[in-house]
Amino acid sequence: MFTKILIANRGEIACRVIKTARKMGILTVAVYSDADADSLHVNMADEAIHIGGSPSRESYLLSEKVIEAAKRTGAQAIHPGYGFLSENAEFCRMCSKEGITFIGPPVAAIEAMGSKSAAKNIMEKAQVPLVPGYHGDDQSEAVIKKAADDMGYPVLLKATAGGGGKGMRQVWHENEFAEGFAAAKREAKSSFGDDRMLVEKYLTQPRHVEIQVFCDNHQNAVYLFERDCSVQRRHQKVIEEAPAFSMSEELRTQMGESAIKSAQAIGYQGAGTVEFLLDVDGSFYFMEMNTRLQVEHPVTELITGQDLVEWQLRVAAGEILPKAQHELKINGHAFEARIYAEDPNNDFLPATGKLDFLQPPVESEFVRVDTGVRQGDEVSVFYDPMIAKLIVWDESREKALQRLAKALSEYRISGVTTNIDFLYNLATCAPFVNADIDTSFIEKNQAIIFHDNEQSLAGELPMAALYLVLSQAQQAQAKAAKTNDPFSPWNMTNAWRLNEANIHHIVLAHNGTEYPIIVEQKRQGSGSYYLISVDGQTVDCQGRIENETLYASIDGYRSHATIAKNANQISLFHQNGVFNFIHILPDCGDNSADDNHGGLVAPMNGTMVSVLIKAGDNVVANQPLMIMEAMKMEHTIRAPSNGVVDALYYKDGDMVDGGAELIAFTAEEA
Ligand code: ADP
């Protein structure tokens, strides 16, 4: 076994690998960029080497620097994590030239999966099922169209060099073929410099089911069952689970064995994932093989009880696989939710900022948090804005899902916008609970997840108001308990008044709408109940707060909600989803002032896709100015106010560093 390894990565995956190495008594070397000088992974490693500037192409993507760091520290092997250099065949080749073990597959296996049509050819020979289609060398439009006509529409055109959903077009009718073909080719040419196409049957309701495989250098191969990753937004996974729901043992074995065949067809070694599309009729088709550890590997770890990083290290060191197929069993059910600094209500725009407050749920045998950040750390513009992976386990899907909802409701972050609310709404919505899931889940259930058809807040507004008056009463009691005369009438909180009703006026805003609420507190024995009126409707409420949970009875209907209060924002995590209210304070001045300054810097690292204006243009507030692409998504940069564009610093196709000034802009005088 190695005595020292280098981790050519950052963030949660670097920390994850260090944990296992430590457990195995292996020393670790971290590498870091300027922006990561004080980061958690650097702190956790035994040694750390600075390899360059903050943008990843000046540090984490520099093969030479990483290899130099390994040589300097005497690390015998490099774990690449995922992303960065993990699927870079050239890097893998350089490692072996230097006598450093690359903890991953052989160069040839990485290269074999590089082109979609070449990969398909290999899989076809190995008799792995492929989506019906054409992936031949003859690229004439007539040949490809004939293949589409023969199999019937809809079809999907894909760039053979593709990735990240680029160069892909659905074609629904024969007469749309020419247009779709031209568009897909254009996009492929500009994204990959290669416009070769393949065509396949477009499945309208597929699931994304992937198999974790492991091979050693002694001809052994096993599969560690499947993960369902159908819940995606623009081909990015959001919540993953293992095992997949409604899988028969027979299908599981068939898919597992196919995955092993795929891996063996390319002489695979180490951890890999074979991705399949699973159709409604139970047919499954090879999509691609990821030749590295996946982000979502922890769900497999929780249902199998295995440490996949330990397996990787053992295999890379030449050992045989720790377990044979018959020794692997599925135990219970696991979910992973990816906690991101991003704004789901603004097209999932990555968010940046300082994690002023960070309190993850308490870890236990049911809850695991894989993270690379601490309270006070910065989510910078330079890297993927993932804050953590929240992984939960329990005996059944139903119970694990309850764990997920609870853990999400306990995840407290302030300082940056996160997707926690979105994840909570997703995890608690009926179609997800009922596993009515395919790859278009988010699109199809948009209205429920985003609360689009704004349901009445008839239950939630009184709950939020009740929470406010109860917490005020609690604070008053706590204060009274500290005084010399805790029983003074001035310290009572039970609605005792001379000749007068005890009435509170509260204003709560939800999604920009303000709701005036009247709360009348009434005595009942030694306690109180409340008459809460919103929009002329009055309900009778009682409740108590315990450990940040509000137990409420509204007109006799009892329910509870976890409450997170942050300054004047109240988040109510309820069975119907999460509801965010702003408590509008009467004497705090204008809360609604629109803060429109700044914003003409790149929100993240990316590529300029399209500049929509010229220097000298007059623009109006909110007008789209530029479209940038990062992390497989397009983001529109808009004018912060009316004004003039003085100068443009980027053109189409330019790489842009996060934080870079994009245009010079003069706002119109108000
Ligand atoms: P890329 O490499 O560009 O990400 P993939 O081939 O991996 O492209 O496909 C990405 C996603 O597109 C899949 O996860 C799936 O949701 C969808 N997809 C791919 N092929 C098909 C198909 N034949 N029918 C329906 N959906 C598909």
Boltz pocket constraint, residues with backbone or C-beta under 6 A from the ligand:
constraints:
  - pocket:
      binder: B
      contacts: [[A, 131], [A, 156], [A, 162], [A, 163], [A, 164], [A, 165], [A, 166], [A, 168], [A, 200], [A, 201], [A, 202], [A, 203], [A, 204], [A, 206], [A, 208], [A, 235], [A, 277], [A, 287], [A, 288], [A, 439]]
      max_distance: 6.0
